[in-house]
Amino acid sequence: MPEWLIYTLASVLVCTLVVAATLMRNRRVVDEDTSETPDVLEYLVMMVGVVYAIVLGLAIAGVWEARNAADDTVQREAQALYEIDQRLDVYPADFRAQVREHIDTYARHTVTSEWRAMEADREPGSEGGDLLRQIRTDIARHTPADELQAQAYQPLLDQVAAADDARHQRLENAGTTLPGTVWFGLVAGAVVTLGLMYTLQIRRSARELLLATTFSALIVFLLFLVWSFDAPFGHDGLDSAQPFVDLYSNT
């Protein structure tokens, strides 16, 4: 199911529940005095809102930082492979074609196989590592024939090592960022925060209902934002794998 559809359904559901619960409450409670709200209640509502806003802000900042780090890791890995491809110009044509074919195979496998496994929170197989080792073997076993090839030899191996390091970081960071206890706190905090709106004696006026539904939609949007960024490489789609798609598209 697309992320935008999940967000839309969640927003409509929560806003509908808020409006329905408010209308049902006002039908049942007729003689309630709504002239004033106790000072202690106002202080409690304010403190709960502030604490939840801080927790939610920290969660957003954490998943945003993890997403940026994941994007940097993918870019470093793809850039290292691109540098290998570009530095092969001083080698014979048959050797260039061999290494570039292996780079293309590795990039395609990363996008079509490893990315799907990471999105499903599964452990990718060893095929990706074997393909990267094949690139290293191609370069390491080729004896430089002249000075230009000798100068390019060690930088090529360094780029393979950089790609290998980035790959390990990518696989290590493929899981969700926030633990289950944090998610429990976020959802429970949202329920408490929205529930406190009823203690402020929301009436049937269009203005109060509009404010209640807008606030509910905001809470849902922020939780959806955290959920969307909680997977550093995305829940679906290949947007985060675009550097690899560009890599084998140009080889």
C-alpha positions as a Markdown table, in Angstrom:
| # | Residue | x | y | z |
|---|---|---|---|---|
| 1 | Met | 0.0 | 0.0 | 0.0 |
| 2 | Pro | 1.5 | 3.4 | -0.9 |
| 3 | Glu | 2.6 | 5.7 | 1.9 |
| 4 | Trp | 0.4 | 8.5 | 0.9 |
| 5 | Leu | -2.7 | 6.3 | 1.0 |
| 6 | Ile | -1.7 | 5.0 | 4.5 |
| 7 | Tyr | -1.4 | 8.6 | 5.7 |
| 8 | Thr | -4.7 | 9.7 | 4.1 |
| 9 | Leu | -6.6 | 6.8 | 5.6 |
| 10 | Ala | -5.1 | 7.3 | 9.1 |
| 11 | Ser | -5.8 | 11.1 | 9.0 |
| 12 | Val | -9.5 | 10.5 | 7.9 |
| 13 | Leu | -10.0 | 7.8 | 10.6 |
| 14 | Val | -8.5 | 9.8 | 13.5 |
| 15 | Cys | -10.4 | 13.0 | 12.5 |
| 16 | Thr | -13.6 | 11.1 | 12.1 |
| 17 | Leu | -13.2 | 9.5 | 15.5 |
| 18 | Val | -12.5 | 12.9 | 17.1 |
| 19 | Val | -15.6 | 14.5 | 15.6 |
| 20 | Ala | -17.9 | 11.5 | 16.3 |
| 21 | Ala | -16.7 | 11.2 | 19.9 |
| 22 | Thr | -17.3 | 14.9 | 20.5 |
| 23 | Leu | -20.8 | 14.8 | 19.1 |
| 24 | Met | -21.7 | 11.7 | 21.1 |
| 25 | Arg | -20.4 | 13.3 | 24.3 |
| 26 | Asn | -22.3 | 16.5 | 23.8 |
| 27 | Arg | -25.5 | 14.5 | 23.2 |
| 28 | Arg | -25.2 | 12.6 | 26.4 |
| 29 | Val | -24.0 | 15.5 | 28.6 |
| 30 | Val | -26.6 | 18.2 | 28.6 |
| 31 | Asp | -26.4 | 20.0 | 32.0 |
| 32 | Glu | -22.6 | 20.2 | 32.2 |
| 33 | Asp | -21.2 | 23.6 | 33.3 |
| 34 | Thr | -18.8 | 24.8 | 30.7 |
| 35 | Ser | -18.3 | 28.3 | 32.0 |
| 36 | Glu | -14.8 | 27.7 | 33.2 |
| 37 | Thr | -12.0 | 25.2 | 33.2 |
| 38 | Pro | -10.1 | 24.5 | 36.4 |
| 39 | Asp | -6.6 | 26.0 | 36.6 |
| 40 | Val | -5.0 | 22.7 | 37.5 |
| 41 | Leu | -6.6 | 21.1 | 34.4 |
| 42 | Glu | -5.2 | 23.8 | 32.1 |
| 43 | Tyr | -1.8 | 23.4 | 33.7 |
| 44 | Leu | -2.0 | 19.6 | 33.2 |
| 45 | Val | -3.0 | 19.9 | 29.6 |
| 46 | Met | -0.2 | 22.4 | 28.9 |
| 47 | Met | 2.4 | 20.2 | 30.5 |
| 48 | Val | 1.3 | 17.1 | 28.6 |
| 49 | Gly | 1.3 | 19.0 | 25.3 |
| 50 | Val | 4.8 | 20.4 | 25.9 |
| 51 | Val | 6.3 | 17.1 | 27.0 |
| 52 | Tyr | 4.8 | 15.3 | 24.0 |
| 53 | Ala | 6.0 | 18.0 | 21.6 |
| 54 | Ile | 9.5 | 17.6 | 22.9 |
| 55 | Val | 9.4 | 13.8 | 22.6 |
| 56 | Leu | 7.9 | 14.0 | 19.1 |
| 57 | Gly | 10.5 | 16.6 | 18.0 |
| 58 | Leu | 13.4 | 14.4 | 19.2 |
| 59 | Ala | 11.9 | 11.4 | 17.4 |
| 60 | Ile | 11.7 | 13.4 | 14.1 |
| 61 | Ala | 15.2 | 14.7 | 14.5 |
| 62 | Gly | 16.5 | 11.2 | 15.2 |
| 63 | Val | 14.9 | 9.6 | 12.2 |
| 64 | Trp | 15.8 | 12.5 | 9.9 |
| 65 | Glu | 19.5 | 12.2 | 10.9 |
| 66 | Ala | 19.4 | 8.5 | 10.3 |
| 67 | Arg | 17.8 | 9.0 | 6.8 |
| 68 | Asn | 20.5 | 11.6 | 5.9 |
| 69 | Ala | 23.3 | 9.2 | 7.1 |
| 70 | Ala | 21.8 | 6.4 | 5.0 |
| 71 | Asp | 21.7 | 8.6 | 1.9 |
| 72 | Asp | 25.3 | 9.6 | 2.5 |
| 73 | Thr | 26.3 | 5.9 | 2.8 |
| 74 | Val | 24.5 | 5.0 | -0.5 |
| 75 | Gln | 26.2 | 7.9 | -2.2 |
| 76 | Arg | 29.6 | 6.9 | -1.0 |
| 77 | Glu | 29.2 | 3.4 | -2.1 |
| 78 | Ala | 27.9 | 4.3 | -5.6 |
| 79 | Gln | 30.6 | 7.0 | -5.9 |
| 80 | Ala | 33.4 | 4.6 | -5.2 |
| 81 | Leu | 32.1 | 2.2 | -7.9 |
| 82 | Tyr | 31.8 | 5.1 | -10.3 |
| 83 | Glu | 35.4 | 6.1 | -9.6 |
| 84 | Ile | 36.5 | 2.6 | -10.4 |
| 85 | Asp | 34.7 | 2.7 | -13.6 |
| 86 | Gln | 36.3 | 6.0 | -14.6 |
| 87 | Arg | 39.8 | 5.1 | -13.5 |
| 88 | Leu | 39.8 | 2.0 | -15.8 |
| 89 | Asp | 40.5 | 4.1 | -18.9 |
| 90 | Val | 44.3 | 3.4 | -18.7 |
| 91 | Tyr | 43.7 | -0.4 | -18.9 |
| 92 | Pro | 43.1 | -2.5 | -22.0 |
| 93 | Ala | 39.6 | -2.6 | -23.5 |
| 94 | Asp | 38.9 | -6.2 | -22.6 |
| 95 | Phe | 39.9 | -5.7 | -19.0 |
| 96 | Arg | 37.8 | -2.5 | -18.8 |
| 97 | Ala | 34.8 | -4.4 | -20.2 |
| 98 | Gln | 35.2 | -7.2 | -17.7 |
| 99 | Val | 35.4 | -5.0 | -14.6 |
| 100 | Arg | 32.6 | -2.7 | -15.8 |
| 101 | Glu | 30.3 | -5.7 | -16.4 |
| 102 | His | 30.9 | -6.9 | -12.9 |
| 103 | Ile | 30.2 | -3.4 | -11.6 |
| 104 | Asp | 27.0 | -3.3 | -13.5 |
| 105 | Thr | 26.0 | -6.8 | -12.2 |
| 106 | Tyr | 26.7 | -5.7 | -8.6 |
| 107 | Ala | 24.7 | -2.5 | -9.0 |
| 108 | Arg | 21.7 | -4.3 | -10.5 |
| 109 | His | 21.8 | -7.0 | -7.8 |
| 110 | Thr | 21.9 | -4.3 | -5.1 |
| 111 | Val | 18.8 | -2.6 | -6.5 |
| 112 | Thr | 16.8 | -5.6 | -7.4 |
| 113 | Ser | 17.6 | -8.0 | -4.6 |
| 114 | Glu | 19.3 | -6.3 | -1.6 |
| 115 | Trp | 17.0 | -3.3 | -1.6 |
| 116 | Arg | 14.0 | -5.5 | -1.4 |
| 117 | Ala | 15.5 | -7.4 | 1.5 |
| 118 | Met | 16.3 | -4.3 | 3.4 |
| 119 | Glu | 12.8 | -2.9 | 2.9 |
| 120 | Ala | 11.3 | -6.1 | 4.3 |
| 121 | Asp | 13.8 | -6.0 | 7.2 |
| 122 | Arg | 15.4 | -9.3 | 6.0 |
| 123 | Glu | 19.1 | -10.2 | 6.0 |
| 124 | Pro | 20.4 | -10.0 | 2.4 |
| 125 | Gly | 22.2 | -13.0 | 1.0 |
| 126 | Ser | 26.0 | -13.2 | 0.4 |
| 127 | Glu | 25.7 | -12.8 | -3.3 |
| 128 | Gly | 26.3 | -9.0 | -3.1 |
| 129 | Gly | 29.5 | -9.5 | -1.2 |
| 130 | Asp | 30.7 | -12.2 | -3.6 |
| 131 | Leu | 30.1 | -9.8 | -6.5 |
| 132 | Leu | 32.1 | -7.1 | -4.8 |
| 133 | Arg | 34.9 | -9.5 | -4.1 |
| 134 | Gln | 34.9 | -10.4 | -7.8 |
| 135 | Ile | 35.6 | -6.8 | -8.7 |
| 136 | Arg | 38.5 | -6.7 | -6.2 |
| 137 | Thr | 39.8 | -10.0 | -7.6 |
| 138 | Asp | 39.7 | -8.6 | -11.1 |
| 139 | Ile | 41.8 | -5.7 | -10.2 |
| 140 | Ala | 44.2 | -7.4 | -7.8 |
| 141 | Arg | 45.1 | -10.2 | -10.2 |
| 142 | His | 45.7 | -7.9 | -13.2 |
| 143 | Thr | 49.4 | -7.0 | -13.5 |
| 144 | Pro | 50.0 | -3.4 | -14.5 |
| 145 | Ala | 51.6 | -3.2 | -18.0 |
| 146 | Asp | 53.0 | 0.3 | -17.8 |
| 147 | Glu | 53.5 | 3.2 | -15.4 |
| 148 | Leu | 50.0 | 4.7 | -15.9 |
| 149 | Gln | 48.4 | 1.4 | -15.0 |
| 150 | Ala | 50.7 | 1.0 | -12.0 |
| 151 | Gln | 49.7 | 4.5 | -10.7 |
| 152 | Ala | 46.0 | 3.6 | -11.1 |
| 153 | Tyr | 46.3 | 0.2 | -9.5 |
| 154 | Gln | 46.4 | 1.2 | -5.8 |
| 155 | Pro | 43.7 | 3.9 | -6.1 |
| 156 | Leu | 41.4 | 1.3 | -7.7 |
| 157 | Leu | 41.9 | -1.1 | -4.8 |
| 158 | Asp | 41.3 | 1.8 | -2.4 |
| 159 | Gln | 38.0 | 2.6 | -4.1 |
| 160 | Val | 36.9 | -1.1 | -3.8 |
| 161 | Ala | 37.7 | -1.0 | -0.1 |
| 162 | Ala | 35.7 | 2.2 | 0.2 |
| 163 | Ala | 32.7 | 0.6 | -1.5 |
| 164 | Asp | 33.0 | -2.5 | 0.7 |
| 165 | Asp | 33.0 | -0.3 | 3.9 |
| 166 | Ala | 30.0 | 1.7 | 2.7 |
| 167 | Arg | 28.2 | -1.5 | 1.9 |
| 168 | His | 28.7 | -2.9 | 5.4 |
| 169 | Gln | 27.4 | 0.3 | 6.9 |
| 170 | Arg | 24.4 | 0.2 | 4.6 |
| 171 | Leu | 23.5 | -3.3 | 5.7 |
| 172 | Glu | 24.0 | -2.5 | 9.4 |
| 173 | Asn | 21.7 | 0.5 | 9.2 |
| 174 | Ala | 19.0 | -1.2 | 7.1 |
| 175 | Gly | 16.7 | -1.8 | 10.1 |
| 176 | Thr | 14.3 | 0.6 | 11.7 |
| 177 | Thr | 15.7 | 3.5 | 13.7 |
| 178 | Leu | 13.3 | 3.7 | 16.6 |
| 179 | Pro | 12.8 | 0.8 | 19.0 |
| 180 | Gly | 9.4 | -0.5 | 19.9 |
| 181 | Thr | 9.3 | 1.2 | 23.3 |
| 182 | Val | 9.7 | 4.6 | 21.7 |
| 183 | Trp | 6.9 | 3.9 | 19.3 |
| 184 | Phe | 4.7 | 2.8 | 22.2 |
| 185 | Gly | 5.4 | 6.2 | 23.9 |
| 186 | Leu | 4.7 | 8.1 | 20.7 |
| 187 | Val | 1.3 | 6.4 | 20.1 |
| 188 | Ala | 0.3 | 6.5 | 23.8 |
| 189 | Gly | 1.3 | 10.2 | 24.0 |
| 190 | Ala | -0.9 | 10.9 | 20.9 |
| 191 | Val | -3.8 | 9.2 | 22.5 |
| 192 | Val | -3.4 | 11.0 | 25.8 |
| 193 | Thr | -2.9 | 14.4 | 24.0 |
| 194 | Leu | -6.0 | 14.0 | 21.9 |
| 195 | Gly | -8.0 | 12.6 | 24.8 |
| 196 | Leu | -7.2 | 15.7 | 26.8 |
| 197 | Met | -9.2 | 17.8 | 24.3 |
| 198 | Tyr | -12.4 | 16.3 | 25.8 |
| 199 | Thr | -11.5 | 17.5 | 29.3 |
| 200 | Leu | -11.5 | 21.0 | 27.8 |
| 201 | Gln | -15.2 | 20.5 | 27.1 |
| 202 | Ile | -15.2 | 20.8 | 23.3 |
| 203 | Arg | -18.7 | 21.8 | 22.2 |
| 204 | Arg | -20.5 | 21.4 | 18.9 |
| 205 | Ser | -19.5 | 24.8 | 17.5 |
| 206 | Ala | -17.9 | 24.7 | 14.0 |
| 207 | Arg | -14.9 | 26.5 | 15.2 |
| 208 | Glu | -14.1 | 24.1 | 18.0 |
| 209 | Leu | -14.7 | 21.1 | 15.8 |
| 210 | Leu | -12.4 | 22.5 | 13.1 |
| 211 | Leu | -9.6 | 23.2 | 15.6 |
| 212 | Ala | -10.0 | 19.7 | 17.1 |
| 213 | Thr | -9.9 | 18.0 | 13.7 |
| 214 | Thr | -7.0 | 20.2 | 12.5 |
| 215 | Phe | -5.0 | 19.3 | 15.6 |
| 216 | Ser | -5.7 | 15.6 | 15.2 |
| 217 | Ala | -4.6 | 15.7 | 11.6 |
| 218 | Leu | -1.4 | 17.4 | 12.6 |
| 219 | Ile | -0.6 | 14.7 | 15.2 |
| 220 | Val | -1.3 | 12.0 | 12.6 |
| 221 | Phe | 0.9 | 13.8 | 10.0 |
| 222 | Leu | 3.8 | 14.1 | 12.5 |
| 223 | Leu | 3.5 | 10.4 | 13.4 |
| 224 | Phe | 3.3 | 9.5 | 9.8 |
| 225 | Leu | 6.5 | 11.6 | 9.2 |
| 226 | Val | 8.3 | 9.7 | 11.9 |
| 227 | Trp | 7.1 | 6.3 | 10.5 |
| 228 | Ser | 8.1 | 7.3 | 7.0 |
| 229 | Phe | 11.7 | 8.3 | 8.0 |
| 230 | Asp | 12.0 | 5.5 | 10.5 |
| 231 | Ala | 13.2 | 3.2 | 7.7 |
| 232 | Pro | 16.4 | 4.9 | 6.6 |
| 233 | Phe | 16.2 | 3.3 | 3.1 |
| 234 | Gly | 12.4 | 3.7 | 2.7 |
| 235 | His | 9.4 | 1.5 | 3.2 |
| 236 | Asp | 8.8 | 1.0 | -0.5 |
| 237 | Gly | 10.1 | 2.2 | -3.8 |
| 238 | Leu | 13.7 | 2.8 | -5.0 |
| 239 | Asp | 14.2 | 6.5 | -4.5 |
| 240 | Ser | 17.0 | 5.9 | -2.0 |
| 241 | Ala | 18.7 | 3.6 | -4.5 |
| 242 | Gln | 18.8 | 6.1 | -7.3 |
| 243 | Pro | 22.6 | 6.5 | -7.2 |
| 244 | Phe | 22.9 | 2.8 | -8.1 |
| 245 | Val | 20.2 | 3.0 | -10.8 |
| 246 | Asp | 22.2 | 5.9 | -12.3 |
| 247 | Leu | 25.4 | 3.8 | -12.0 |
| 248 | Tyr | 24.3 | 0.9 | -14.1 |
| 249 | Ser | 22.3 | 3.1 | -16.4 |
| 250 | Asn | 25.5 | 4.8 | -17.4 |
| 251 | Thr | 27.8 | 1.8 | -17.7 |
